[in-house]
């Protein structure tokens, strides 16, 4: 069985796709066996300081203000 030259690229693509699918499927099936169970994450119960200011980036000695409206310069 010979593959015509016009069909070689699509045959190669299909073969690589099939091999990658088999590898990904095998990894998905074996993941619970090899992987560690994730620890339960609990939200932090401490209050958030609303008055705390985020740090300001200084560029060239002046305070950097982000341009939130690019059409106005």
N, C-alpha and C positions, 0 to 999 in steps of 0.2 A: 504494500500500500504506500503510494507516494502522495505527498501533499503538494498540490500545485503551488507555484511560486506566489500567486495572487492571494492565497489563503494562509501562507506561513505566518504572517504577523498576527492574524486573529487567532490562529491555533496556539501560538506562543503566549499570547495574552490570556487565552482561556486556560491554558495549562498552569501559568503562574498564578492566576486568580484561584483556581481550584486548589493548588498546593497551599497558598496562603490561607484559604478558608479552612482547610483541614488542620493546619497548625493552630489557627486561632480557635477553632472549635475544640481541639484537644486541650489547649491551655485553659479554656473556659470550663471544660468538664473537670479538669484536674485541680483547678484553683482552690476549691474548698479543702482538698486533701493537703496541699502544700502550704497554703497561706495561713497566717495566724488570724484568729478572730479579732476584729477591731474592738478596742475598749469602748465602753459606752461613754459618749461625750456629754458632759453636763454643762449647761450655761453658767457663766459667772454670775453670782447673786449680788455682787457689790454694786452700789449705785454709781452712775456715770456722772462725772463732774461736768455740768453743762457750761459753767463759766470758764473752763480751761480753754485757752486760745491755742490753736494749732501753731506749730513753729512757722516762722516766716522766712522764706528764702531771700537772701540778700545777693543782688547781682550788681557788681560795680559800685558798691557803696550806697545804692538806693534800694528801697524796698521793692521787691518784685510783686507786681499786681497782674494776675492772669487776665488775658484779654478774653472776656466771655462773649463779646459781640464783635466778631471780626470785621463786619461791614463798616463799623465806626472806628476810625483811627484817630 
